[in-house]
Amino acid sequence: MSFANPFAGGPGAPVEVQVAFDGDDPELAAKAVDPIRALGTVVGDTVALRPYADILVEGGAAPPGIRLLTRNAFVESGSVREVLSVLAEVGGSQGSPFIAVRSVGGAVSRVPGDATAYAHRRAELMVVTTTAGPEPVVEAARPGLEALWARLAPQVNGAYANFLATADEDDVAAVYPPRTYRRLAAVKRRYDPANLFSQNHNVRPAGADHE
């Protein structure tokens, strides 16, 4: 779900809900999707039966001179109501960033948190904010963005690397909790001790943390 899209009216933009139904039975799909359609006035509906491969599209690049400032964090079930309340309030005000809320529970949560590099499996939601525009516009919006994340901070944790505009050590620490980071650093020491693959949210080889 996304709202306050600055390219579609900002605070007055329609709420956009993205859904997926795994199956090819239109009646079962409608039974799953219709309660969402009933939540409000539908202004557009593009739900259709499609091959999975057709859903995957390449991400677009920002036009020249346009900067994207993206930030995200995870929300566990006990904090969902409060976080959504804050987002609804901010999303309805002038100067709101583009806000997206993604459901990340379900089958993902049935995998142990230490089974893979993705450790945030107890989360119910992921919140993503994006501010876009020329550099002066993005910088002017920064105080409001920081104020929003300060309000969310007590109720959110972690981060997902694909929705971060920066890649500093604080970001890496948010993406990979300490135990996960140590395991990845050991793998890095074995397979890439010189840290050749470093132009990312970098996990340095174990033993190189302070080099």
N, C-alpha and C positions, 0 to 999 in steps of 0.2 A: 504494500500500500504506500502511496506517495501523495503528498499534498503541499500546498503553498508553492507550487512550481512557478518561479518568476517568469518563465516563458509562456505561461498559460493564465496569467492574471494574478500571480502572487497569492496573497491571503484569500482572494476570491476565486482562485482556481478550483476546478472540480477535483474531488478526491479520486485518484486512480487506483484500482485494485487489480493486481495481477494474480491469476490463479492457474493452477495446473491440475488436471484430473488424469490419473494413470489408468487408461482403459479406452476402449473403442465403442462403448455402449452409450449412445446419446441420452437415453432415458436415465441411466445411472448418473451420468455426468450432470444432467439438469437437476436431479435430486440433490446433488452435492452443491451445485453453484446457485440454485434459486434462492436459498436463504440470504446469500450475499446480495443478490439483485434486489431483494426486498428491503434492504437497509435504508434505501433512499431513492431519489428520483434518478433513474438511469438515463444518462445523456449520450451514451455510446456503449456498444456491446460488440466486441470482436472475438468472443469465445467461439472456437471452431475446432473440429477434428483435424489434427495436423500430424504428419510424421515427426518424430522426435528431432530428427536431423534438421528440419526446417525451423525449429525453435532457436537453434544456436546461430547467433549472428555475431560478427566482429564488432567490438566496441568502437565507437566513433572517436575522432580526435577533435579537440577544441579548435575553433577557427583561430587564425593568427591574431595575436593581441588579446586573446581571452584566456584568463586564468581560472582554473578550478581549484577551490579549496575544500577538500573533503575530509570528514572525520567520522568515526563510528565507535560504537561500544555495544556491549551485550547487556541484556536485562534478564535477570532470573525471575521466576514466577512471582515471588513475593513482592517484587517492586513494579510489576507491570502496570497496575492501576495508577500509581503515582506518576510514573514516567509518562504514560499516555496523557494524563491530565496536564502536565507541563507542556508537552508537545502540542496539544490542542490549543492551549492558551497562546503559546508563542506563534504557532502557525496561523492564527487568526489575526495577528497584529502586523502592522506595516514594518518592513525591514526583515521579515522572517527569512531564514534560509530555506532552500528546497529541502524538505524532510521526507525521508523514506523509512518505513518500518517493515522489517522482514521477519517472518515466522521461521524459527530455526529449531524448534523442538521436534517432536515425533520420533521417527526412526533414528535420527542423528543422536538423540539422547540415550539410545539403547546401547551405544558403543562406549566402552570405558574411556574416561577422559585422558588416560595415559596411553591409549592404544596407537595413536597417530600424532602427527605434529599439530593437528587441530585439537586444542585442549578445551575449548569452551562449550562442551556438550551438555552442560546443565542449563544453559541459557534457554529462555523462552522466546526472546525477541532479539533482533539486532536493529539498532537505531543508526541511521546515516544522515548526516547533514551535508549539503553542498552549497557553497556560495560561488557564483560565477560572474565574470565580467572583466573589464579592463582592470589593470592593477590598482588604480586609485579607488575604484568601486569596491573591490575586494578588501582593500585595506580599511576603507571607511566602514565596512560591515563587520570588521573583526571584533570590535568591542562588544557588539550585540551577540556575536557568535560565542565569544568567550563567556559572556554572562549566562547564556543558555547552558553551556556545558558545565559551568560552575554549579548551576541548579541541579543538573542531572548527576553530577559526580557521586553523591552519596548512594545513588541507586543503580549505578552501572559499573561495569568492569571490563577489562580486556579490550581487544581490538581485533579486527580482521584485516590482513595486510592489503587485500585488493581494493579496499575503500579508504585508503589513507593517502593524503597528498604529500606527506613527508615520510622520511625513513630514518629518523634519528634514533638514538639508543633508547629513549623513552618509548618510542613506538615499538621497537623490537621487544622491549620488556613487557609491553601490553599484549602483543601478539603471542609471545611465547612465555608462559609462566616459568618460574625458576627450574622446576623439575624437568619440564619439557625442553627448556633451553639447554640444560646440562646434557641431556641425551643427544640432542641435535649437534651440540658442540663436539661430543665424542665421535659421532658419525663424521663430522666435518674434519676432525683431526685425522681420521683414518683415510678418507677418500679425497680430501682437498686440503692438505696441511698448509699449503702456501696461500690459501684463501683466494684462489684465482677467481672463483665465482662470488664476487663481493658487491656487485652493483645491484643490490636489492635490499630488503630488510634483513641485513646481514647477520648471520650467526657465525662468529669467528671460531676457528678451531680451538678446542680445549687447550689451555695453556697459553693462549695468545690474547686473553681478555684485556691485558693491560699494556700490550705492546704498541 
